[in-house]
Amino acid sequence: MPRSPTTIAPPADIDPNRLAMIASVTPNFLVMLDDAGRIEWVNPSFEEHTGYQLEEVRGRLPKEVLYGPDTDPDTIKRINQKLHKAEVIEEDILHYTRAGEPYWVHIYCVPIGNEQGVAPGFIAIQNNISDRKHGERGLRIAASVFDRSHEAILITDQSNRILDVNPAFSRITGYSRQEVLGLNPAILSSGRHSGEYYRSMWRTIEKTDHWRGEIWNRRKNGEEYVELLSISRVHLEEPGQYYHVAAFSDITALKNHARELDRAANYDDLTGLPNRQLLEERLRTARNHADRQHRTVSVCYLDLDGFKAINDKWGHLAGDQALRTLAERLTRALRSGDTVARIGGDEFVLLLQGDDNHDAVYQRILATVGDPVAVGDQNVTLTASLGITRYPEDGSEAEGLIRHADQAMYSAKEKGRNQYHFFDPGLDEHRRNRRNQLMELTRALENEEFELFFQPQIRVTDCQLFGFEALIRWNHPQKGLVSPGEFLPIVENSHLEVPLGQWVLKEAIHQMNTWKEAGEDLAVSINISAPHLMDRSFADYLESYLQSHPEIAPGQITLEVLESTALEDTQRASNVLAHCQSLGLQVALDDFGTGFSSLTYLRTLPVDIIKIDQSFVRNMLEDASDHAIVESVIFLAQRFAHPVLAEGVETMEHARALRRMGCNFVQGYGIARPMPSGEVLDWTRHWRAQAESGKSGDLLNPVVARGEGRQGG
C-alpha cells in the first residue's frame, strides 16, 4: 500500500543543518518540486549521476530533462495523475542522463504543504535500480532461453543428479521432467561407448571445465540416436560448489543426410565406384604416400572404344548393365589399396600404387575389358584405349595427372585402339611454357607494350626513298626491348596471331597519318601472316579502317605476305589479295625463294612486288649458289613484270651487284637499322639532303651488323 505523507518535523534536539547534510551526502537522488511539478532543487548525487547542474534544471518539468524515447508512457501517465491529485507516488521508471544514457530509478514522491508548515510542492526520492533491472532482465532472458531452446538442456549437481531439464529434453528423449529429476543422465546410455570413453570425457571436464563431442544415446522408447553434446562445469561463489550444465541436439537426421551427401558427392550412382572428386582426393593421398615411401603411382585413363554403338543398338539400360559389369571386373582385377573410379559415360580412371606396375599389368587391364560382356541377349567383346602417366616422373598435381593420362589415352586411340600409351612430361612442359608465354604476350598487348620500328627501303637507280617497312618490337617491362625473333614464333598459329596483326595494321596507318600531319607523305609496308590474311574478317576490317582514315592514300600501303608460309587455300588467298588491290593497296610477296611453291604463287597470286629473302642476299658476294638464286629470282620477277626488293643489303658492293642484276629496291643495315617512329622524319630529311647533294651512295658503306635475322629487319 502507498505510504501516507507525514509531518516533517525534526526532533528539537537535532540541529537542522545536520539534517540538511543528509540530503547532500546520500547516494539517493533527491528532487524538490513546486506545486506545479517544476524542479526547485536537486541534491549533489542527482547532479553527479545525471550530469545536470541545479542551475540547468531549476524551473523545468522532469519530463523536459529526464524522460527519453523508451520511457514508459503509461508510467508517465500514472505519475502525472497522482501529481495532479497530490497523492503519494511510488513507481519504477526509465530516466536518461544529460548525455543520453538510460538508467532505472525507483521513485518515492510525497506531497508537502501547509500540514508541514511549508509551501506546497513535492519531495521525490529516487533510488538507482539499474543493476536490479538488468539482473531481472537477464533472468527473464535465461528462463526464456531455457524453456524455448531447441537444444535439450539439463542441469546436474556435483553428484551428477539431474536438477532440472527443459521441454526440448523431453521432446528429444521422450522422458518427462518429473521422470528424470534426481536421476543420473546415464539412463540415456546406449551402451555403444566404452567406459574409457566416458572416463576420458570426465577427465577433460575436470581439467578444462568443458567437453564437447558426439554421443550415441537411447530414447525412452529404445530408439538410438546420436547427439552433439556440450557439458560445462559452472562454479558458484562458495568454494568447491558447482553444477553441470549439459546442452545437446539430436543430429541423427543430419548425420544420415551427411552420409547421403557424401555418397552423392563422392560415388558414381550407376556403378557405386568413386567419382572424380573422391578420385582426386585419393590421388592426393597417394602422391603424399609415394613421396614418403619413394614409390611410384600410375594413373591410367581408360576409355571404351565405340561404346556408343552399344547404347544405340541395345538401348541405355543394356549399356548401363554392361558398364556395371565392367566396373565389377576392373575392381576385382586391382590389388588392395588401388582404386578404380568412373568419371564419365564410359570413362574410368585406375589409380595403381607401387613400383611393380609394368606392361603386363596394363595388358591385363585391357584383357579384362576384352572378356565378352552380356549385352541384351548376346555376348559382346569390347576394347579400350588406355592412357598412362606416372608420378613422380610426372610431378603434376592430382588434376594435372588425370588430365595428362587423358591426353595419353587419346594418343592410344590414334595408334589404333585397344592400345596403351604413356604420357611424355617433356612434351607437356614445352606446351605449358608456350601457354605461359602466350598469356604474357596477351597481357603485353592489353598493356600496350608493343611498338613499331621502321626500316627504310631505297630505289637503287637514284637512291630515292621508296618507303618504310613496319617491324614490331616488344618493350618488355623487365627485359627491355625484345626483338620479334624471340616472340613471333610463339604467336604463330595461336589465338594471338589475328589480334596482333590487327594491332600492327592500325598502328602503322596511325603512324602514317601522324607523319602526314607533319608534312611527310611516307609509304609503309606491313607484314601480314597467312592466318591473318585468311581470317574471314580481314578484308572487311581493313576496308573499314581505311574508310575511317580517308586522308591516307591506300596506294601508300603495301601488304607483305610471307611466301614461306603455306597458304592452304590459294584461291581464297588470291581473292582476298585481289580485293585488297581493288581498294588501292599494293601487295608484296615476302621472303621469295624460301618456300616450296614460289612459282605457283607467282602464277596464281596477284602481287605487285617481289622481296628476295635476306638469307640469300647477305652471302651472295661470297657464295656462288646464293648469287645464282638471287639472279634467278630477279630474272623470274622481270619475266612476270614484277619489281624486286632485296633485303639484307649491308654494303655498297651488295647494292652495286643487285643494280647490275636488275634489282629495283634495297633495304638493310647498309642503309639504316630499323628505327623508332620518332626518328623517321629526321632520318628522311637527312637522306633526302644527301641524295640531292649526290652523296647518298656514301651511306651504303659496309656496316658490321649481322645476327638479328629477318624479324630484326
Secondary structure, DSSP 4 states (H G I P E B T S, - for coil): -PPPP------TTS-HHHHHHHHHH-SSEEEEEETTS-EEEE-HHHHHHH---HHHHTTS-HHHHT--TTS-HHHHHHHHHHHHHT--EEEEEEEE-TTS-EEEEEEEEEEESGGGTS-SEEEEEEEE-HHHHHHHHHHHHHHHHHHH-SSEEEEE-TT--EEEE-HHHHHHH---HHHHTTS-GGGGB-S-S-HHHHHHHHHHHHHHSEEEEEEEEE-TTS-EEEEEEEEEEEE-SSTT-EEEEEEEEE-HHHHHHHHHHHHHHHB-TTT--B-HHHHHHHHHHHHHHHHHHT--EEEEEEEETTTHHHHHHH-HHHHHHHHHHHHHHHHHHSPTT-EEEE-SSSEEEEEEESS---HHHHHHHHHHHHS-EEETTEEE---EEEEEEEETTS---HHHHHHHHHHHHHHHHHTTSS-EEE--HHHHHHHHHHHHHHHHHHHHHHTT-EEEEEEEEEETTT--EEEEEEEEEEEETTTEEE-GGGTHHHHTTSTTHHHHHHHHHHHHHHHHHHHHHTT----EEEEE-HHHHHSTTHHHHHHHHHHT-TTS-GGGEEEEEETTS--S-HHHHHHHHHHHHHTT-EEEEEEETSSS-HHHHHHHS--SEEEE-HHHHTTTTT-HHHHHHHHHHHHHHHHTT--EEE----SHHHHHHHHHHT--EE-STTT---EEHHHHHHHHHHHHHHHHTT-GGGGGS------S-GGG-
